[in-house]
Amino acid sequence: MEENKGLSKDDLAVERTKLALERTLLAMVRTATTLLTFGFTIIKLLEEKARQASPHPILDLVSPKSVGTIMIAAGFIGLLMSTIHYVGLMKRMGSFTRKTWFSSSMIISYVILLLDFLMLFGTLVFGN
């Protein structure tokens, strides 16, 4: 009789779930990065438009800074919640180890969270 050297179906299911969680976290990193860059672009691009002699009438209703800040904040809050959710599910699966804190997806998440926080802080504190 041949001995089964591979992973069991249950082990493979756990691995597929871990990979799905990691893909979801990385998708949220991509979304947060997009919100961060669009928010920054809106602030810079539309501020210049607002300084022109005849700005667009919509700029009287909402300021570019408020729209951009909301987008940056949404990216930060979404990524923070997604990272916490990822850690919680990994703990619940019993797959959370010390190495999980330093996985490539978590490091990318930390970097984007830091950049997003600094951008949000700079916009709120130093923005005109």
Salt bridges, closest charged atoms under 4 A:
GLU15 OE2 - LYS18 NZ 3.19
GLU47 OE1 - ARG51 NH2 3.92
GLU48 OE1 - ARG51 NH1 3.38
